[in-house]
Structures are given as structure tokens and as C-alpha cells.
């Protein structure tokens, strides 16, 4: 929409404006996104009232100067640069506040580690003076805080010694969780569990794998196992494979047939480990598979039990 304002010729005694002369006797105003009706109404009111004629000259000049100063402040390259500078300062302020909060968090984390060490030492020194209930409560506090003194590269370097010490620490913290989970855990579960306990000293997947490869050679109670499918798990040295397969066969026989998902729900383990257990039982000849459009289903191997 456009509004055209036609102008009268300038009077002979008019003060010079921004242009000495112009070939146009009108002003054309264009509106891209509405507003022309309201503007036209206000413009008509001002032209009708002619308030600029009744305004004192000094006040008019002051208003004109103020409006010009406002325009100078608001527009132009200088104005854009000023806005960018203000935005940059605001960003710097936000970043500084964020790092300040992070520094406070790091300080608190160090305090918590020192506190956990102190509690552990008290348990060792006053084993006879502390009741069994108090000891259990102290240990639960330590567990909620995570690993009190995690093995780091800063302490043991980045070579074999670091992975050896890390393997020993893994054996200590994974023993109980493995016993609670039937003696076997996927490496993904182990990775999440360990890093949750380490707090800020996070462990990379490569370091975890390298440390787990040393478990058996260091004669620790855990070992790394890699299935034919490539799935890696951590299991107890005492974990009996034959008992595991026999239990899987018994469960499948009771139900007639099972998928990995159904088996996982029955025995309370992840679908990944459940599938590997069924595949192992199949490999040993105790189960048969039916691989159809409905998915992979396992059945007892009747060729072994029926003549």
C-alpha cells in the first residue's frame, strides 16, 4: 500500500532544508506489512490541527534536535556497532558467570572426595568402635558419592601402568554389581556404571576396553568376553557357562518357545545379553531357531531328546 502526500511550493522566506531543490512536489510513503490506515488517520489529524504553527520556535528547534540525536543514536553503522558491542559484553558476562559456577562445582566435588576419604579412614581406624549398622550406613554414603580416589592419567601416566591400576579398581567396584546381575554385564552397562561412580574423572571407552583386557592376565576375579557377534561383556571368573545354558534351556522348554525379548523379561536382563545367551545355547546344540518374518524364535532341540 502507498500514501502520496502532495506538497505546496515552498515560500520565498523558508529556511534552507537538507536539499536545495527537488524536482518532486510530493512525498510517497510505502507500507509493506499493513499500518497504512492508522498512519493515514494520524497524518490527517496532524495536518488538520496544524500544531507545528502554534508551537514556540525554541521548543520546536529543541524537539528537532532531540529527534535528530535520537535518530543518530538509533541508526547508522555506529549504532549497529554499538549494539553488537553491547551484545558481546552481555555474552562475556554470561560466560564468566557460567565458569564461576563451574569453578564452585569443582571445589565442592573436591570437598566431597576428601570427605569420602575421611569416612573410609574412620571405618578402618575404628572398626571395633563402630557398630555394624553404622558401618553399613557409612558405606552407603560412600557409594552415593562415587569412587573416593579414582585412577587417573595424572596419577599413573598414560601407559600400561595406568590400565593395570584401572583394571584393579574396576575389579573392586564391579564385583558386587555383577553378583547382583547374575554374574554378567554388557560393556555398555559397565561403562555407564563406572563413569557414574567416577564423577568428574570420566573414563573414555578406549581406556575401559584396554583395562578390561588386562583383567584375566592380572588374575582378577573378572574377565572380558567377546561373543561371536562382537558383543563384549564383563563376567565373573566363577561364572559357569554350562549352568547358564542349562538354565536357558529349562526356561525355553517350560514356555515351549521364546524370543530374545520374552526371555529377557523372564530372567530380568537386557535383550542384548538374553539374545547372546540363547545363541550360545543354540551353538551348543541345546536350542533350535525359527527365523521368520515375525522375528527370531528359539525352541528346544527335540532331535537330542526324542528318538
C-alpha positions in Angstrom: 0.0 0.0 0.0 1.2 3.6 -0.8 0.2 7.0 0.5 1.1 10.0 -1.6 1.4 13.4 0.1 1.3 16.4 -2.3 3.3 19.5 -1.2 2.7 23.2 -1.8 5.6 25.2 -3.3 8.0 26.4 -0.7 7.7 30.1 0.4 10.4 32.5 -0.6 11.5 33.2 3.0 11.7 29.5 4.0 14.9 28.4 5.8 17.1 26.0 3.7 16.4 22.3 4.2 18.6 19.2 3.6 18.2 19.7 -0.1 18.5 23.0 -2.0 15.9 22.0 -4.5 13.9 19.0 -5.8 12.0 18.2 -9.0 9.3 16.3 -7.0 6.4 18.1 -5.4 5.2 15.1 -3.4 6.3 12.5 -0.8 5.4 8.8 -1.4 5.2 6.5 1.6 5.2 2.7 1.1 3.9 0.1 3.6 5.0 -3.5 3.3 3.2 -5.0 6.3 0.0 -3.0 7.0 -0.3 0.0 9.2 -1.2 2.4 6.4 -4.8 3.0 7.7 -3.6 4.1 11.2 -0.8 6.2 9.7 -3.2 7.9 7.3 -5.6 8.7 10.2 -2.9 10.2 12.4 -1.4 12.2 9.5 -4.8 13.6 8.6 -5.3 14.7 12.3 -1.9 16.5 12.4 -2.5 18.3 9.1 -5.9 19.4 10.2 -4.8 20.6 13.6 -1.6 22.2 12.2 0.1 22.1 15.7 3.5 23.0 14.3 2.3 26.5 13.7 1.3 27.1 17.3 4.5 25.5 18.8 7.1 28.1 20.0 10.2 28.3 17.8 12.7 27.5 20.6 10.7 24.4 21.6 10.4 23.3 18.0 14.1 23.6 17.5 14.8 21.6 20.7 12.4 18.9 19.7 14.0 18.8 16.3 17.5 18.5 17.8 16.3 15.7 20.2 14.7 13.8 17.4 17.8 14.1 15.3 20.0 13.0 18.2 17.7 10.0 18.7 18.0 9.1 15.0 21.8 9.4 15.1 21.9 7.1 18.2 19.5 4.6 16.7 20.6 4.3 13.1 23.7 4.0 11.0 26.8 1.9 11.2 27.9 3.4 14.5 24.5 2.4 16.0 24.8 -1.2 14.7 28.4 -1.5 16.0 27.3 -0.2 19.4 24.5 -2.8 19.6 27.0 -5.6 18.6 29.4 -4.4 21.3 26.6 -4.4 24.0 25.6 -7.9 22.9 29.3 -9.1 23.1 29.6 -7.6 26.6 26.4 -9.4 27.7 27.7 -12.7 26.3 31.1 -12.3 28.0 29.3 -11.6 31.3 27.1 -14.7 30.9 30.2 -16.9 30.1 32.1 -15.5 33.1 29.1 -16.3 35.4 28.9 -19.8 34.0 32.6 -20.5 34.6 32.3 -19.1 38.1 29.5 -21.6 38.8 31.6 -24.4 37.3 34.6 -23.5 39.4 32.4 -23.6 42.6 31.1 -27.0 41.5 34.7 -28.3 41.0 35.6 -27.0 44.5 32.6 -28.8 46.0 33.5 -32.0 44.2 37.0 -31.9 45.7 35.5 -31.4 49.2 33.2 -34.4 48.7 36.2 -36.6 47.6 38.1 -35.5 50.7 35.0 -36.2 52.9 34.7 -39.8 51.4 38.4 -40.5 52.1 37.9 -39.3 55.7 34.9 -41.6 56.2 36.8 -44.6 54.7 39.7 -43.9 57.1 37.4 -43.7 60.1 35.9 -47.1 59.2 39.4 -48.6 59.1 40.7 -47.0 62.3 37.6 -47.6 64.4 36.4 -50.9 63.1 35.8 -52.2 66.7 34.1 -49.0 67.9 31.6 -48.6 65.1 28.5 -50.9 65.1 27.6 -52.9 62.0 24.6 -50.7 61.2 26.8 -47.6 61.3 29.3 -49.3 59.0 26.6 -50.1 56.5 25.3 -46.6 56.6 28.8 -45.1 56.1 29.4 -47.5 53.1 26.1 -46.4 51.6 27.2 -42.8 51.9 30.5 -43.7 50.1 28.6 -45.5 47.3 26.3 -42.5 46.8 29.4 -40.2 46.5 31.1 -42.5 44.0 34.7 -43.7 43.8 36.6 -41.9 46.5 40.0 -41.9 44.7 39.6 -42.8 41.0 42.6 -43.9 39.0 43.6 -41.1 36.6 46.2 -40.5 33.9 47.6 -37.7 36.0 48.5 -40.2 38.7 49.7 -43.2 36.7 50.6 -41.8 33.3 49.1 -42.9 30.0 50.8 -46.3 29.5 50.3 -49.9 30.7 50.7 -49.0 34.3 47.6 -46.8 34.1 45.5 -49.5 32.5 46.7 -52.1 35.1 45.7 -49.9 38.0 42.4 -49.1 36.3 41.7 -52.8 35.9 42.3 -53.4 39.6 40.0 -50.6 40.5 37.3 -52.0 38.1 37.5 -55.4 39.7 36.9 -53.8 43.1 33.8 -51.7 42.1 32.2 -54.2 39.7 32.3 -57.3 41.9 29.0 -56.6 43.8 27.0 -55.3 40.8 28.0 -58.4 38.8 26.9 -60.7 41.5 23.6 -58.9 41.7 23.1 -59.2 37.9 23.8 -62.9 37.6 27.5 -62.7 37.0 27.5 -60.9 33.6 27.1 -57.4 32.3 27.4 -55.8 28.9 30.4 -53.4 28.5 27.9 -50.6 27.8 26.3 -51.1 31.2 29.8 -51.3 32.8 30.8 -48.0 31.1 27.7 -46.2 32.4 28.1 -47.6 35.9 31.8 -46.8 36.2 31.5 -43.2 34.9 28.6 -42.5 37.1 30.7 -43.5 40.1 33.8 -41.6 38.9 32.0 -38.3 38.9 34.2 -35.7 37.1 37.0 -38.0 36.3 35.3 -39.6 33.3 36.7 -42.7 31.5 37.0 -43.0 27.8 35.6 -46.1 26.0 39.1 -47.0 24.8 40.6 -46.9 28.3 37.8 -49.0 29.6 38.4 -51.7 26.9 42.2 -51.7 27.4 41.8 -52.0 31.2 39.2 -54.9 30.8 41.6 -56.8 28.5 44.0 -57.0 31.5 41.6 -58.4 34.0 42.3 -62.0 33.3 46.1 -61.6 32.9 46.2 -59.9 36.3 44.3 -62.9 37.8 41.5 -60.7 39.0 38.0 -62.2 39.7 36.6 -60.7 36.4 37.2 -61.2 32.7 36.4 -59.7 29.4 34.5 -61.9 27.0 33.7 -61.2 23.3 30.9 -63.2 21.7 30.8 -64.3 18.1 28.6 -61.4 17.3 31.2 -59.0 18.6 29.3 -58.1 21.7 31.6 -57.5 24.7 30.7 -58.3 28.2 32.3 -58.5 31.7 31.7 -61.6 33.6 32.9 -63.2 36.9 35.6 -65.8 36.6 33.3 -68.1 38.6 30.6 -67.6 36.0 29.6 -71.1 34.8 28.7 -71.2 31.1 27.2 -74.7 31.3 24.9 -73.8 34.1 23.9 -70.6 32.3 23.0 -72.6 29.1 21.1 -75.2 31.1 19.0 -72.6 32.8 18.2 -71.0 29.4 17.2 -74.4 28.0 15.0 -75.0 31.1 13.2 -71.7 30.7 12.6 -72.1 26.9 11.3 -75.7 27.5 8.8 -74.5 30.1 7.4 -71.9 27.7 7.6 -74.0 24.5 9.4 -71.3 22.6 10.8 -67.8 23.3 12.1 -64.7 21.6 15.1 -62.8 23.0 12.7 -60.1 24.2 10.4 -62.6 26.0 13.4 -64.4 27.5 14.9 -61.1 28.8 11.7 -60.2 30.6 11.5 -63.6 32.3 15.1 -63.7 33.5 15.5 -60.0 34.2 18.3 -59.0 31.9 18.9 -56.8 28.9 17.7 -58.0 25.5 21.2 -57.9 24.2 22.5 -60.4 26.8 19.4 -62.5 26.5 19.9 -63.0 22.8 23.6 -63.9 23.3 22.7 -66.5 25.9 20.1 -68.1 23.6 22.6 -68.0 20.7 25.2 -69.7 22.9 22.7 -72.4 23.8 21.9 -72.9 20.1 25.6 -73.1 19.3 26.0 -75.9 21.9 23.1 -77.8 20.3 20.5 -77.4 23.0 18.2 -75.0 21.1 16.9 -74.6 17.5 15.8 -71.4 15.8 12.9 -70.3 13.7 13.9 -67.2 11.8 10.7 -65.9 10.1 9.1 -62.5 9.3 7.8 -62.4 12.9 11.4 -62.5 14.2 13.9 -64.9 15.7 12.3 -67.5 18.0 14.1 -70.3 19.8 12.8 -73.9 20.5 14.2 -76.8 22.5 16.2 -79.1 20.2 13.9 -82.2 20.1 16.5 -84.1 18.0 18.5 -84.6 21.2 15.6 -85.5 23.5 13.4 -87.6 21.2 14.4 -90.6 19.1 
